[in-house]
Amino acid sequence: MARSAGTVSFQRQPGIDVELVASNQLTNLLRREADIAVRMVRPLQGSLVARKLADIPIVAAAHESYLARASTPRRHEDLLGHRLIGHDRDETIVRGFAGIGLVLARERFALRTDEQVAYGRLAAAGAGIGFVARYNIDHWPGVGCCRNCRSRHCPAG
Protein backbone atom coordinates (compact mmCIF):
# COMPACT_ATOMS: atom_id res chain seq x y z
CA MET A 1 0.00 0.00 0.00
CA ALA A 2 2.75 2.47 0.89
CA ARG A 3 4.45 1.86 -2.45
CA SER A 4 1.19 2.47 -4.31
CA ALA A 5 0.42 5.60 -2.30
CA GLY A 6 3.87 6.96 -3.12
CA THR A 7 3.20 6.72 -6.85
CA VAL A 8 -0.23 8.33 -6.78
CA SER A 9 -0.36 11.99 -7.68
CA PHE A 10 -2.32 13.79 -4.99
CA GLN A 11 -3.63 17.04 -6.39
CA ARG A 12 -5.09 19.53 -3.97
CA GLN A 13 -8.87 19.43 -4.15
CA PRO A 14 -10.95 22.07 -2.38
CA GLY A 15 -12.46 20.64 0.79
CA ILE A 16 -10.58 17.33 0.67
CA ASP A 17 -7.67 16.60 2.99
CA VAL A 18 -5.85 13.26 2.97
CA GLU A 19 -4.40 11.94 6.20
CA LEU A 20 -2.78 8.51 5.90
CA VAL A 21 -2.60 6.62 9.19
CA ALA A 22 -0.79 3.29 9.02
CA SER A 23 -1.97 1.28 12.00
CA ASN A 24 -3.37 -2.10 13.00
CA GLN A 25 -5.86 -0.35 15.25
CA LEU A 26 -9.43 -0.88 14.05
CA THR A 27 -10.89 2.62 14.00
CA ASN A 28 -14.64 2.99 14.20
CA LEU A 29 -15.97 4.38 10.93
CA LEU A 30 -19.44 4.87 12.41
CA ARG A 31 -18.06 7.29 15.00
CA ARG A 32 -16.21 9.14 12.21
CA GLU A 33 -12.78 8.13 13.50
CA ALA A 34 -12.01 7.60 9.81
CA ASP A 35 -13.90 8.02 6.54
CA ILE A 36 -12.25 5.21 4.56
CA ALA A 37 -10.33 2.22 5.88
CA VAL A 38 -8.26 -0.45 4.15
CA ARG A 39 -8.16 -3.44 6.49
CA MET A 40 -6.96 -7.01 6.57
CA VAL A 41 -10.15 -8.08 8.39
CA ARG A 42 -13.90 -7.81 7.81
CA PRO A 43 -15.42 -4.82 9.65
CA LEU A 44 -17.51 -5.60 12.72
CA GLN A 45 -20.02 -2.80 12.10
CA GLY A 46 -22.69 -4.44 9.93
CA SER A 47 -24.00 -1.18 8.50
CA LEU A 48 -20.72 -0.40 6.72
CA VAL A 49 -20.23 -0.96 3.02
CA ALA A 50 -17.24 -3.27 2.57
CA ARG A 51 -15.58 -4.72 -0.49
CA LYS A 52 -13.01 -7.49 -0.49
CA LEU A 53 -10.02 -6.37 -2.52
CA ALA A 54 -7.85 -9.50 -2.39
CA ASP A 55 -6.77 -12.59 -0.50
CA ILE A 56 -3.48 -11.82 1.18
CA PRO A 57 -1.63 -14.91 2.39
CA ILE A 58 0.05 -14.60 5.76
CA VAL A 59 3.19 -16.75 5.95
CA ALA A 60 5.76 -17.77 8.52
CA ALA A 61 8.92 -16.03 7.36
CA ALA A 62 12.48 -15.65 8.57
CA HIS A 63 15.83 -14.35 7.43
CA GLU A 64 18.25 -16.97 6.13
CA SER A 65 20.73 -16.05 8.89
CA TYR A 66 18.16 -17.02 11.56
CA LEU A 67 17.30 -20.29 9.82
CA ALA A 68 21.02 -21.13 9.45
CA ARG A 69 21.38 -20.79 13.25
CA ALA A 70 18.10 -22.35 14.34
CA SER A 71 17.09 -24.72 11.49
CA THR A 72 14.06 -24.55 9.24
CA PRO A 73 10.74 -25.73 10.70
CA ARG A 74 9.30 -28.65 8.71
CA ARG A 75 5.87 -28.82 10.38
CA HIS A 76 3.64 -26.28 12.09
CA GLU A 77 4.44 -27.89 15.45
CA ASP A 78 8.14 -27.19 14.84
CA LEU A 79 7.43 -23.46 15.00
CA LEU A 80 6.88 -23.80 18.75
CA GLY A 81 10.57 -24.64 19.19
CA HIS A 82 11.67 -21.40 17.53
CA ARG A 83 12.13 -17.78 18.54
CA LEU A 84 8.82 -16.29 17.45
CA ILE A 85 8.02 -12.67 16.75
CA GLY A 86 4.48 -11.76 17.73
CA HIS A 87 2.14 -8.91 18.39
CA ASP A 88 1.76 -7.26 21.76
CA ARG A 89 -2.00 -6.67 22.04
CA ASP A 90 -3.25 -7.96 18.67
CA GLU A 91 -4.20 -11.65 19.02
CA THR A 92 -4.33 -12.51 15.30
CA ILE A 93 -1.30 -14.82 15.42
CA VAL A 94 -2.51 -16.55 18.60
CA ARG A 95 -5.89 -17.18 16.89
CA GLY A 96 -4.06 -18.50 13.81
CA PHE A 97 -2.20 -21.06 15.90
CA ALA A 98 -5.45 -22.03 17.67
CA GLY A 99 -7.04 -22.53 14.24
CA ILE A 100 -4.57 -25.32 13.48
CA GLY A 101 -4.90 -26.85 16.95
CA LEU A 102 -1.83 -25.35 18.64
CA VAL A 103 -2.23 -23.41 21.87
CA LEU A 104 0.15 -20.49 22.11
CA ALA A 105 0.13 -17.86 24.86
CA ARG A 106 1.14 -14.27 24.12
CA GLU A 107 4.10 -14.68 26.48
CA ARG A 108 5.52 -17.39 24.19
CA PHE A 109 6.65 -14.72 21.72
CA ALA A 110 10.27 -13.76 22.38
CA LEU A 111 9.68 -10.38 20.74
CA ARG A 112 6.36 -8.50 20.61
CA THR A 113 5.28 -5.32 18.88
CA ASP A 114 2.07 -4.06 17.30
CA GLU A 115 3.95 -1.58 15.12
CA GLN A 116 4.16 -3.06 11.62
CA VAL A 117 7.37 -1.39 10.44
CA ALA A 118 9.23 -2.51 13.57
CA TYR A 119 7.70 -5.98 13.24
CA GLY A 120 8.92 -6.32 9.66
CA ARG A 121 12.38 -5.05 10.52
CA LEU A 122 12.73 -7.61 13.31
CA ALA A 123 11.96 -10.44 10.88
CA ALA A 124 14.22 -8.95 8.21
CA ALA A 125 17.08 -8.59 10.71
CA GLY A 126 17.02 -12.30 11.59
CA ALA A 127 15.53 -11.87 15.07
CA GLY A 128 13.25 -14.90 14.66
CA ILE A 129 10.25 -16.17 12.73
CA GLY A 130 7.52 -13.66 12.02
CA PHE A 131 4.09 -13.99 10.44
CA VAL A 132 3.75 -11.50 7.62
CA ALA A 133 1.84 -10.77 4.43
CA ARG A 134 3.54 -12.75 1.66
CA TYR A 135 4.08 -9.64 -0.49
CA ASN A 136 6.28 -8.06 2.20
CA ILE A 137 9.10 -10.58 1.95
CA ASP A 138 9.74 -9.64 -1.67
CA HIS A 139 11.19 -6.39 -0.29
CA TRP A 140 13.38 -7.92 2.42
CA PRO A 141 16.59 -9.43 1.00
CA GLY A 142 17.43 -12.78 2.58
CA VAL A 143 13.92 -13.32 3.99
CA GLY A 144 11.80 -16.19 2.74
CA CYS A 145 8.83 -18.35 3.62
CA CYS A 146 9.60 -21.16 6.01
CA ARG A 147 9.27 -24.52 4.26
CA ASN A 148 5.95 -26.31 4.59
CA CYS A 149 4.40 -23.15 6.02
CA ARG A 150 3.21 -21.76 2.70
CA SER A 151 -0.39 -22.86 2.92
CA ARG A 152 -3.30 -20.62 3.79
CA HIS A 153 -3.57 -22.70 6.99
CA CYS A 154 -0.27 -21.38 8.30
CA PRO A 155 -0.61 -19.79 11.75
CA ALA A 156 -2.03 -16.29 11.35
CA GLY A 157 -3.15 -17.23 7.84
C-alpha positions as CSV (number, residue, x, y, z in Angstrom):
1,M,0.0,0.0,0.0
2,A,2.8,2.5,0.9
3,R,4.4,1.9,-2.4
4,S,1.2,2.5,-4.3
5,A,0.4,5.6,-2.3
6,G,3.9,7.0,-3.1
7,T,3.2,6.7,-6.9
8,V,-0.2,8.3,-6.8
9,S,-0.4,12.0,-7.7
10,F,-2.3,13.8,-5.0
11,Q,-3.6,17.0,-6.4
12,R,-5.1,19.5,-4.0
13,Q,-8.9,19.4,-4.2
14,P,-11.0,22.1,-2.4
15,G,-12.5,20.6,0.8
16,I,-10.6,17.3,0.7
17,D,-7.7,16.6,3.0
18,V,-5.8,13.3,3.0
19,E,-4.4,11.9,6.2
20,L,-2.8,8.5,5.9
21,V,-2.6,6.6,9.2
22,A,-0.8,3.3,9.0
23,S,-2.0,1.3,12.0
24,N,-3.4,-2.1,13.0
25,Q,-5.9,-0.4,15.2
26,L,-9.4,-0.9,14.0
27,T,-10.9,2.6,14.0
28,N,-14.6,3.0,14.2
29,L,-16.0,4.4,10.9
30,L,-19.4,4.9,12.4
31,R,-18.1,7.3,15.0
32,R,-16.2,9.1,12.2
33,E,-12.8,8.1,13.5
34,A,-12.0,7.6,9.8
35,D,-13.9,8.0,6.5
36,I,-12.3,5.2,4.6
37,A,-10.3,2.2,5.9
38,V,-8.3,-0.5,4.2
39,R,-8.2,-3.4,6.5
40,M,-7.0,-7.0,6.6
41,V,-10.1,-8.1,8.4
42,R,-13.9,-7.8,7.8
43,P,-15.4,-4.8,9.7
44,L,-17.5,-5.6,12.7
45,Q,-20.0,-2.8,12.1
46,G,-22.7,-4.4,9.9
47,S,-24.0,-1.2,8.5
48,L,-20.7,-0.4,6.7
49,V,-20.2,-1.0,3.0
50,A,-17.2,-3.3,2.6
51,R,-15.6,-4.7,-0.5
52,K,-13.0,-7.5,-0.5
53,L,-10.0,-6.4,-2.5
54,A,-7.9,-9.5,-2.4
55,D,-6.8,-12.6,-0.5
56,I,-3.5,-11.8,1.2
57,P,-1.6,-14.9,2.4
58,I,0.1,-14.6,5.8
59,V,3.2,-16.8,6.0
60,A,5.8,-17.8,8.5
61,A,8.9,-16.0,7.4
62,A,12.5,-15.6,8.6
63,H,15.8,-14.3,7.4
64,E,18.3,-17.0,6.1
65,S,20.7,-16.1,8.9
66,Y,18.2,-17.0,11.6
67,L,17.3,-20.3,9.8
68,A,21.0,-21.1,9.5
69,R,21.4,-20.8,13.3
70,A,18.1,-22.3,14.3
71,S,17.1,-24.7,11.5
72,T,14.1,-24.6,9.2
73,P,10.7,-25.7,10.7
74,R,9.3,-28.6,8.7
75,R,5.9,-28.8,10.4
76,H,3.6,-26.3,12.1
77,E,4.4,-27.9,15.5
78,D,8.1,-27.2,14.8
79,L,7.4,-23.5,15.0
80,L,6.9,-23.8,18.8
81,G,10.6,-24.6,19.2
82,H,11.7,-21.4,17.5
83,R,12.1,-17.8,18.5
84,L,8.8,-16.3,17.4
85,I,8.0,-12.7,16.7
86,G,4.5,-11.8,17.7
87,H,2.1,-8.9,18.4
88,D,1.8,-7.3,21.8
89,R,-2.0,-6.7,22.0
90,D,-3.2,-8.0,18.7
91,E,-4.2,-11.7,19.0
92,T,-4.3,-12.5,15.3
93,I,-1.3,-14.8,15.4
94,V,-2.5,-16.5,18.6
95,R,-5.9,-17.2,16.9
96,G,-4.1,-18.5,13.8
97,F,-2.2,-21.1,15.9
98,A,-5.4,-22.0,17.7
99,G,-7.0,-22.5,14.2
100,I,-4.6,-25.3,13.5
101,G,-4.9,-26.9,16.9
102,L,-1.8,-25.4,18.6
103,V,-2.2,-23.4,21.9
104,L,0.1,-20.5,22.1
105,A,0.1,-17.9,24.9
106,R,1.1,-14.3,24.1
107,E,4.1,-14.7,26.5
108,R,5.5,-17.4,24.2
109,F,6.7,-14.7,21.7
110,A,10.3,-13.8,22.4
111,L,9.7,-10.4,20.7
112,R,6.4,-8.5,20.6
113,T,5.3,-5.3,18.9
114,D,2.1,-4.1,17.3
115,E,3.9,-1.6,15.1
116,Q,4.2,-3.1,11.6
117,V,7.4,-1.4,10.4
118,A,9.2,-2.5,13.6
119,Y,7.7,-6.0,13.2
120,G,8.9,-6.3,9.7
121,R,12.4,-5.1,10.5
122,L,12.7,-7.6,13.3
123,A,12.0,-10.4,10.9
124,A,14.2,-8.9,8.2
125,A,17.1,-8.6,10.7
126,G,17.0,-12.3,11.6
127,A,15.5,-11.9,15.1
128,G,13.2,-14.9,14.7
129,I,10.2,-16.2,12.7
130,G,7.5,-13.7,12.0
131,F,4.1,-14.0,10.4
132,V,3.7,-11.5,7.6
133,A,1.8,-10.8,4.4
134,R,3.5,-12.7,1.7
135,Y,4.1,-9.6,-0.5
136,N,6.3,-8.1,2.2
137,I,9.1,-10.6,1.9
138,D,9.7,-9.6,-1.7
139,H,11.2,-6.4,-0.3
140,W,13.4,-7.9,2.4
141,P,16.6,-9.4,1.0
142,G,17.4,-12.8,2.6
143,V,13.9,-13.3,4.0
144,G,11.8,-16.2,2.7
145,C,8.8,-18.4,3.6
146,C,9.6,-21.2,6.0
147,R,9.3,-24.5,4.3
148,N,5.9,-26.3,4.6
149,C,4.4,-23.1,6.0
150,R,3.2,-21.8,2.7
151,S,-0.4,-22.9,2.9
152,R,-3.3,-20.6,3.8
153,H,-3.6,-22.7,7.0
154,C,-0.3,-21.4,8.3
155,P,-0.6,-19.8,11.8
156,A,-2.0,-16.3,11.3
157,G,-3.2,-17.2,7.8
